[in-house]
Each structure stands twice: as C-alpha cells, then as structure tokens.
Amino acid sequence: IGQKQHGSLLAAKPVPSDVGIVMVPETQIHNYCRAGDVLHYTQSIRGTYLTMLYQNLQVDFVPADDIPNHLTALYLPYPVMLPADIANRLKEWVRMGGTLISEGCPGYFGDRGRAGTVQPNLGLDELFGARESFVQFTPDLLEELVVTLNDGTKVDGGIYLQTYEPTSGEAFAHDGDGRIVGVQNQFGKGRTILLGTFPGSRAIDGKRNREYFARVFEWSGRKAAVEGDESRLIARLQFNDEDGKHYLWVVNATRKPLKGKFTIGQPWAKPRSITTLRGTASLLDDHSLDVAVAAREVTIVAW
C-alpha cells in the first residue's frame, strides 16, 4: 500500500487502549534472582498479552511510573516484587477511579527485596480489601492448579498460590479446598480484582483462560473498541484525527481462510458505509461488519 494512494491510512494511529498491562522491572529482577531465569515472569506477561490480543482488546504495555491518563483499566501480572512508590502510585490511581486487576502475591517483596509482615504488603491489603491467610511458593506442585469462580467458571492457575480473608472485599473465587483465592473490592472511586495465582502463566498461546480474562475485562466496566466472534482473527482499530477516518485491520495468522463478524464499540463512529482497501468485507448493519481474511493475510476496511 503506497503512501501516495493511502496516505490517510498510513497516517492513522491505534485508538487508545482498552486496557494496559503494567510493566514493573523489579518483579522481573526478582524472578531472575530467585530462579536464575525470567521464565515465570515471561509466561505471565506473554500469556496475558496473547489472551487479550485474540479477544481483540486494544492493549498496551504500560510503565508503572507513567500510566497514561486515558486508561481506566490495568492488569498487573506476576507482581511479586514492587517498590513502595509504585504500590502507592497504583493505590492513588485506583482511588481516583481506576480498575486494577492483579495476579497473586502483589508486592510480597518490597524495597530491597524484603518480605512484608502483613500481606498483601505495602498497604495493598487496604487496596485489595483482603489479608493473606495462606501462601504456597511451589511452582512444581501447582502445575495443575484449578480455581473456581462463584459462577462455576474454571480458571487454570500456577507458579504460586495465595489465599485470603476478605476485609472490605468480597470473595469471587475459591480453590479445591474451599479457600478464598479471589477478592474484589471498592477503593475510593475505583475498584480492584485480585486472583491469588497467575492465570496469565497458563494462558499459553492465548488459548487458555480466555473466559477469565473476558470476565474481568467485563467487570472493569470498559467496553471494547472492537468485538469479534472468530477467536483466531486479530482485529485492530486505527483512527486518523486529521480527516476523521477509521480503519479496521483484521489479521489472519493461520494457514486457512477465515471469516468473522466484528462490531465497533463507542465512542468510535459507526461504519454506515465502508471501503475495503484490502481483502473482502461487507456491512451487516450500522455498527457490524462481516470480514473474510485469506490465509496468512490481512483485510483492511475504512469508513
């Protein structure tokens, strides 16, 4: 696609993220110091990203010390070691109205790698509305860990297990022994969702734990920019603020042609008429499109 023919397309930028994955270098360092590699950290980050990617969430990696103003939902993977200033930033961010979704053992180790006498550490017990009742640091014994949400949904966990006694929070998940593993809480103008294990680490290639990630995004109160019914297709929405044009990219990384229905959410303009720049697409109604993508190809739709 040449610049002369499609300058508006090439000048368009991704729409603001639906959710941000929080990056904390200290927790990666802790993983290396403990295990001699960063496998667990990488598994959690990669699994989280791929699962959100294939749910068509517009997701960004976000530095913990520089959270973009437009974000109202954050996911905190493998948060085992947190500096006190980062913990305080996250508390204030939630207090002002954000939704923080965290994996287990948040801030278990604080500055200089010291474990807290109260867990969650660094005042995060107040943020999450819970106190630790049990913890297990045995990755080899937790490879088949399954926790259950209150509605019966099964979630694969792993690496560590932390269970809780709610204080101001409310239980939403239990392990096989009936212990509370998940707590949700209102904090200031915002809310938190804490699951005491690492579902991202078991979301291998984006194929596992999709139901859990979809559920917590729904709980966050955000509406996705794009929703699709074919989990093997990846959709990304871009917008050119100079001419007001929208561009939907749908990527097929498989070796077979695929079709899917995609719905555009607010506040983005409804595609009342479309131009297909590459591939095949048709308009179903004033906010949904039927898109076909050849094997290992991309379809691009403009409106």
C-alpha positions as CSV (number, residue, x, y, z in Angstrom):
1,I,0.0,0.0,0.0
2,G,1.7,3.2,-1.2
3,Q,1.9,6.5,0.7
4,K,0.5,8.4,-2.3
5,Q,-2.6,6.2,-2.6
6,H,-3.3,5.6,1.0
7,G,-1.7,8.5,3.0
8,S,-4.6,8.7,5.4
9,L,-4.3,5.0,6.3
10,L,-0.6,5.2,6.9
11,A,-1.0,8.4,9.0
12,A,-3.7,6.8,11.2
13,K,-2.8,5.8,14.7
14,P,-4.1,3.0,17.0
15,V,-7.1,4.1,19.1
16,P,-6.5,4.5,22.8
17,S,-6.0,1.2,24.6
18,D,-8.9,-0.7,26.3
19,V,-6.5,-2.0,29.0
20,G,-2.9,-1.6,29.9
21,I,-0.5,-4.4,31.1
22,V,1.6,-2.9,33.8
23,M,5.4,-3.4,33.5
24,V,7.4,-3.5,36.7
25,P,11.2,-4.2,36.1
26,E,11.7,-5.1,39.8
27,T,9.4,-8.1,39.6
28,Q,11.4,-9.4,36.6
29,I,14.6,-8.9,38.5
30,H,13.1,-10.8,41.5
31,N,12.2,-13.8,39.2
32,Y,15.8,-13.9,37.9
33,C,17.4,-13.7,41.4
34,R,15.1,-16.5,42.7
35,A,15.2,-18.9,39.7
36,G,18.2,-17.9,37.6
37,D,15.9,-17.0,34.7
38,V,12.8,-15.0,34.0
39,L,10.6,-17.8,32.7
40,H,7.7,-17.3,35.1
41,Y,7.6,-13.5,34.5
42,T,7.7,-14.1,30.8
43,Q,5.0,-16.7,30.9
44,S,2.7,-14.4,32.8
45,I,3.3,-11.4,30.6
46,R,3.1,-13.3,27.3
47,G,0.0,-15.3,28.2
48,T,-1.8,-12.2,29.4
49,Y,-1.0,-10.3,26.2
50,L,-1.8,-13.1,23.8
51,T,-5.1,-13.8,25.5
52,M,-6.2,-10.2,25.3
53,L,-4.8,-9.9,21.8
54,Y,-7.0,-12.7,20.5
55,Q,-10.0,-11.2,22.3
56,N,-9.4,-8.1,20.1
57,L,-8.7,-5.9,23.1
58,Q,-6.7,-2.9,22.2
59,V,-3.9,-3.5,24.7
60,D,-0.6,-1.7,25.5
61,F,2.3,-2.3,27.8
62,V,2.4,0.5,30.4
63,P,5.3,1.5,32.7
64,A,4.1,1.5,36.3
65,D,5.6,5.0,36.9
66,D,3.9,6.6,33.8
67,I,0.3,5.4,33.4
68,P,-1.5,7.2,30.5
69,N,-4.4,9.4,31.5
70,H,-6.9,7.8,29.2
71,L,-6.5,4.3,30.8
72,T,-9.2,3.3,33.3
73,A,-8.3,-0.5,33.4
74,L,-4.9,-2.0,34.2
75,Y,-3.8,-5.6,34.5
76,L,-0.9,-6.4,36.9
77,P,0.9,-9.7,36.0
78,Y,3.3,-11.5,38.3
79,P,3.5,-8.6,40.8
80,V,5.7,-10.4,43.3
81,M,8.1,-7.6,44.0
82,L,7.0,-3.9,44.0
83,P,8.8,-0.8,45.1
84,A,6.8,1.2,47.7
85,D,6.4,4.2,45.4
86,I,4.9,2.0,42.7
87,A,2.4,0.5,45.2
88,N,1.5,4.0,46.3
89,R,1.0,5.1,42.7
90,L,-1.3,2.2,42.0
91,K,-3.3,2.9,45.2
92,E,-3.8,6.5,44.2
93,W,-4.7,5.6,40.7
94,V,-7.4,3.3,41.9
95,R,-8.6,5.8,44.5
96,M,-9.2,8.3,41.7
97,G,-11.4,5.9,39.7
98,G,-9.2,3.2,38.0
99,T,-9.8,-0.5,37.9
100,L,-6.8,-2.6,38.8
101,I,-6.8,-6.4,38.0
102,S,-3.9,-8.1,39.7
103,E,-2.4,-11.6,39.9
104,G,-1.4,-13.1,43.2
105,C,1.2,-12.1,45.8
106,P,1.1,-8.4,44.9
107,G,4.1,-6.7,46.4
108,Y,5.0,-9.7,48.6
109,F,8.6,-8.4,48.4
110,G,9.1,-4.7,48.7
111,D,12.1,-2.4,48.5
112,R,15.4,-4.2,48.7
113,G,13.6,-7.5,48.4
114,R,12.2,-7.6,51.9
115,A,9.0,-9.6,52.5
116,G,6.3,-7.7,54.3
117,T,5.0,-8.9,57.7
118,V,1.4,-8.1,56.5
119,Q,0.3,-9.5,53.2
120,P,-0.6,-8.1,50.7
121,N,2.4,-5.9,51.5
122,L,3.0,-2.1,51.2
123,G,-0.5,-1.2,52.3
124,L,-2.0,-3.2,49.4
125,D,-4.1,-5.2,51.9
126,E,-6.3,-2.0,52.2
127,L,-6.3,-1.6,48.4
128,F,-7.5,-5.1,47.7
129,G,-9.7,-5.4,50.8
130,A,-8.1,-8.7,51.9
131,R,-5.4,-10.2,54.1
132,E,-3.4,-13.3,53.3
133,S,-4.4,-16.5,55.1
134,F,-2.1,-18.9,53.2
135,V,0.7,-18.8,50.7
136,Q,2.5,-21.6,48.7
137,F,5.7,-20.9,46.7
138,T,5.9,-24.3,45.0
139,P,5.7,-24.0,41.2
140,D,6.3,-27.7,40.6
141,L,3.3,-28.7,42.9
142,L,0.9,-26.2,41.3
143,E,1.2,-27.1,37.7
144,E,-2.4,-28.5,37.7
145,L,-3.9,-25.8,40.0
146,V,-7.5,-25.0,39.1
147,V,-9.6,-22.4,40.9
148,T,-13.3,-21.8,40.5
149,L,-15.2,-18.6,40.2
150,N,-18.5,-18.2,42.1
151,D,-20.4,-18.8,38.8
152,G,-18.6,-22.1,38.3
153,T,-16.1,-21.0,35.7
154,K,-12.8,-22.9,36.0
155,V,-9.5,-20.9,35.8
156,D,-6.1,-22.5,35.4
157,G,-3.5,-21.1,37.9
158,G,0.1,-21.9,38.6
159,I,3.5,-20.8,40.0
160,Y,2.3,-19.5,43.4
161,L,-0.9,-19.7,45.4
162,Q,-2.1,-17.1,47.8
163,T,-5.4,-17.3,49.7
164,Y,-7.2,-14.6,51.6
165,E,-9.5,-13.5,54.3
166,P,-11.6,-10.6,52.9
167,T,-11.7,-7.4,55.0
168,S,-13.6,-4.8,53.0
169,G,-13.6,-7.0,49.9
170,E,-15.9,-9.7,48.6
171,A,-14.8,-13.3,47.6
172,F,-15.4,-14.3,44.0
173,A,-13.1,-17.4,43.6
174,H,-12.1,-20.5,45.6
175,D,-9.6,-23.3,45.3
176,G,-10.3,-27.0,45.5
177,D,-10.1,-26.9,49.3
178,G,-12.7,-24.1,49.5
179,R,-10.2,-21.4,50.4
180,I,-10.8,-17.9,49.0
181,V,-8.5,-17.2,46.1
182,G,-10.2,-14.2,44.5
183,V,-11.3,-11.0,46.1
184,Q,-12.9,-7.9,44.5
185,N,-13.1,-4.6,46.3
186,Q,-14.2,-1.0,46.0
187,F,-11.5,1.5,46.9
188,G,-12.2,5.2,46.7
189,K,-13.8,5.9,43.3
190,G,-12.2,2.8,41.8
191,R,-12.2,-1.0,42.3
192,T,-9.7,-3.9,42.4
193,I,-9.9,-7.5,41.3
194,L,-7.3,-9.9,42.9
195,L,-6.8,-13.5,42.0
196,G,-4.2,-15.2,44.2
197,T,-2.4,-17.1,41.5
198,F,-1.0,-16.5,37.9
199,P,-3.7,-17.2,35.2
200,G,-1.5,-15.4,32.6
201,S,1.2,-18.1,33.0
202,R,-1.4,-20.7,32.0
203,A,-2.8,-18.8,29.1
204,I,-0.5,-20.5,26.6
205,D,-0.6,-19.0,23.1
206,G,-3.8,-17.2,24.0
207,K,-5.8,-20.4,24.1
208,R,-6.4,-20.9,27.8
209,N,-8.2,-18.9,30.5
210,R,-9.9,-16.8,27.8
211,E,-13.2,-16.9,29.8
212,Y,-11.5,-15.5,32.9
213,F,-9.8,-12.6,31.0
214,A,-13.1,-11.8,29.2
215,R,-14.9,-11.8,32.6
216,V,-12.5,-9.5,34.4
217,F,-12.5,-7.1,31.5
218,E,-16.3,-7.0,31.7
219,W,-16.1,-6.4,35.4
220,S,-13.8,-3.5,34.8
221,G,-16.7,-1.7,33.2
222,R,-14.9,-0.9,30.0
223,K,-16.4,-1.6,26.6
224,A,-14.0,-3.0,24.0
225,A,-13.4,-0.9,20.9
226,V,-13.9,-4.0,18.7
227,E,-15.7,-7.2,19.4
228,G,-15.4,-10.3,17.2
229,D,-16.9,-13.8,17.0
230,E,-13.8,-15.6,15.5
231,S,-11.1,-16.1,18.1
232,R,-8.4,-16.9,15.5
233,L,-8.7,-13.5,13.9
234,I,-7.0,-10.4,15.4
235,A,-8.7,-7.1,15.0
236,R,-7.1,-3.7,15.5
237,L,-8.8,-0.3,15.1
238,Q,-7.0,2.9,14.0
239,F,-8.1,6.5,13.6
240,N,-6.9,9.4,11.7
241,D,-7.8,12.5,13.7
242,E,-7.0,14.9,10.8
243,D,-9.7,13.6,8.4
244,G,-11.8,11.6,10.9
245,K,-11.4,8.3,9.1
246,H,-11.5,4.9,10.8
247,Y,-9.5,1.8,9.7
248,L,-10.1,-1.7,10.9
249,W,-7.3,-4.2,10.3
250,V,-8.2,-7.9,10.7
251,V,-5.2,-10.3,10.7
252,N,-5.3,-14.0,10.0
253,A,-2.1,-15.7,11.1
254,T,-3.4,-19.2,10.3
255,R,-2.9,-21.3,7.2
256,K,-6.6,-21.4,6.3
257,P,-9.1,-18.6,5.2
258,L,-11.3,-17.4,8.0
259,K,-14.5,-15.3,8.4
260,G,-15.7,-13.3,11.3
261,K,-18.3,-10.7,12.4
262,F,-16.9,-7.6,14.0
263,T,-18.8,-5.0,16.0
264,I,-17.4,-1.4,16.6
265,G,-18.0,0.0,20.0
266,Q,-18.4,3.5,21.3
267,P,-17.1,6.2,21.0
268,W,-16.0,5.3,17.5
269,A,-18.1,6.2,14.6
270,K,-20.5,3.6,13.3
271,P,-19.5,2.2,9.8
272,R,-22.6,3.2,7.9
273,S,-20.7,2.8,4.6
274,I,-17.4,1.2,4.1
275,T,-14.5,1.0,1.6
276,T,-12.5,-2.3,1.6
277,L,-8.8,-1.4,0.9
278,R,-7.6,-5.0,1.0
279,G,-9.4,-8.3,1.3
280,T,-13.2,-8.8,1.5
281,A,-15.7,-7.2,3.8
282,S,-19.4,-6.3,3.8
283,L,-21.6,-4.1,6.1
284,L,-24.2,-6.1,8.1
285,D,-25.7,-3.1,9.9
286,D,-24.7,0.3,11.2
287,H,-22.1,-1.0,13.6
288,S,-21.1,-4.5,12.4
289,L,-19.1,-5.9,9.6
290,D,-18.7,-9.4,8.0
291,V,-15.0,-9.8,7.3
292,A,-13.2,-12.5,5.3
293,V,-9.4,-12.9,5.5
294,A,-7.3,-15.2,3.3
295,A,-4.7,-17.5,4.9
296,R,-1.8,-15.5,6.4
297,E,-3.2,-12.3,5.2
298,V,-4.9,-9.1,6.3
299,T,-8.2,-7.3,5.4
300,I,-8.4,-3.6,5.8
301,V,-11.7,-1.7,6.0
302,A,-12.2,2.1,6.0
303,W,-15.2,4.3,6.8
